[in-house]
Each structure stands twice: as structure tokens, then as C-alpha cells.
Amino acid sequence: MDLFLLKKIITVFIMPINIVLLLLIIAMIMYKRKPSFSIKSVSVAFVILLVSSFAPFSDSVMTTIENDYPAYKKSNIPIDYIVVLGCSHNTNAELPVTSQLSACSLQRVVEALRIYKLHPEARVITSGYGGFNPVSNAETVKQSLVILGVPAQKIITESFPMDTAEEAELIAPRVQGSKIVLITNADHMTRSMNYFEEQGVYPLAAPTGFWVKSPDSAKNWAYYFPNSLSLQQTTVAWYESLGQLVQWFKSIFK
């Protein structure tokens, strides 16, 4: 099996909701043979689901991941490249190209446009493969930026990288020694910066798509009830934490 696909499959199985489902399946299988073990499995599943869906916990975990880099402000030094890391989309000719983008890709497009307005001297590099789509994410993001006013001749596409490590490996030789701004979601920024720095490139970070926008603001009573958005947020935080752990282990054995 392809290593990239295997990595994605393993990642899916160790997400909080799938751990909960696995524990519930085990509880059902073991109910007649070991009732006490079955009850423990259900209890653990319930606790994981409850904690993962609890906004104060989810916000706390995510804030520690997102706060490594502040939002980008205009640099007094000219910028050579604005690098937009790939996310995802669904190709559909019946939709405007901007509507084909997933939320994370759209957030990165908006940030790229904002920074391009601050630094019109820069060229934009979009990256990311297409997955099961006939058009790559890099090309879809480029088309979106062109519609929004960025000249097509100022956009370079890198349509082959399948993950952030490959993006850094492919883009680094092109931007070596240049002043670049790196755009990705705030939760993904630390890992992305590490990959580029491993390649000898030291970008200015431009995180976008912050999950937790005002951690110190007043909260109403509904904030303290479990909800699906907090579960999703915890899942993303868990995914990025695992990614950073794997990245750290790899750095030790290099």
C-alpha cells in the first residue's frame, strides 16, 4: 500500500470520534462475556466524547497550538514570494471556482489576497495536488486569486506536492535566499514553518483561519454545553499535535 495513503488511514482511525466508536463496538462485542469490561469501555468512550465536545477544553488545547505565530502585518522589507500551502477542494464545473474551495483553502486565498494587496511586488506560489479531483488544489487556488484580481502572470503553481513536507521540499529550492511569506491555517503553521526551516528557508508566518478568535471574551451559558463544533476543533488540535510529535521524532533520528 502507498505510504501516503497508509498514513492517512492510520490518522483517521486515531481521531477522537473513531476511538469512541471503536470503544463502543468493543463494548457490544464483550457485553455477554465480560460485562464489567464492556461498561468500562462505554464509560471511557463517554468521557472522551464529553471532554472532546466541551468548548473550554477544546479552546484551551487549540489556543496553545495557534498562538505560536501572530497574524501577519506589513513588512517594511519588500517580499519576493507569497507561498500559499494547499488544502482541499471539490472540482465542480457548475460552481464558481471560489465555491469549489473548502473552508481552509478559501481562508488561505483571502489571506493571500490581503497580503498581495500589502505587497504587490511579490509573486504568489500556490501548491497542492488534486487528490481525486481532475484539477489540482494549486490550480484551483490560482483561478480563485485571478478572479479576485491577482494577475495570472504573477502566480506560480506547484501541483504535485501531496503534503506539507513535500511542499517544503519542492518550493524551497525556488525561494532559497528570498524574502517569503508563508500562508497556512494557524493550527498548521508551527509544523509548516518547521518543514521549511529544515529546508533552509525561513519564512515570515501568515497564519489564517484561527479557530479561537477571542479566548478572553465573555461567554454565555451555551458555551459550556458540549457541541459538535468543539468536537471538530478538538479533532483538528489532536491531529496537529500528533503531526508535531511525529515531526519531532523524525528530527531526532535524522
WOVEN-V651973 format. One record per pair of residues at least 24 apart in sequence whose C-alpha atoms are under 6 Angstrom apart, sorted by the first residue. I is the first residue (numbers start at 1). GAP is how many residues later the second one is. D is the distance in whole Angstrom. If there is no record, write none. Layout:
I | GAP | D
I | GAP | D
This chain:
20 | 25 | 5
52 | 179 | 5
52 | 182 | 6
53 | 173 | 5
53 | 174 | 5
53 | 177 | 5
53 | 178 | 4
54 | 172 | 5
55 | 175 | 5
58 | 172 | 6
58 | 176 | 5
62 | 175 | 6
65 | 122 | 6
66 | 120 | 5
66 | 121 | 5
71 | 135 | 6
71 | 136 | 6
72 | 134 | 5
79 | 43 | 5
79 | 100 | 5
79 | 101 | 6
80 | 42 | 5
80 | 99 | 5
80 | 100 | 6
81 | 41 | 5
81 | 42 | 5
81 | 43 | 6
81 | 99 | 5
82 | 42 | 5
82 | 98 | 6
82 | 99 | 5
83 | 41 | 6
83 | 42 | 5
83 | 99 | 5
83 | 100 | 6
84 | 42 | 5
84 | 99 | 5
85 | 42 | 5
85 | 99 | 6
86 | 41 | 5
86 | 42 | 4
91 | 42 | 6
97 | 47 | 6
98 | 46 | 5
107 | 102 | 6
123 | 31 | 5
123 | 32 | 6
124 | 31 | 5
125 | 30 | 6
125 | 31 | 5
125 | 32 | 6
126 | 31 | 5
127 | 30 | 6
127 | 31 | 5
127 | 32 | 6
128 | 31 | 5
128 | 33 | 5
129 | 30 | 5
129 | 31 | 5
129 | 32 | 6
129 | 33 | 6
165 | 30 | 6
168 | 27 | 6
168 | 28 | 5
181 | 24 | 6
182 | 24 | 6
183 | 24 | 6
185 | 24 | 5
186 | 24 | 6
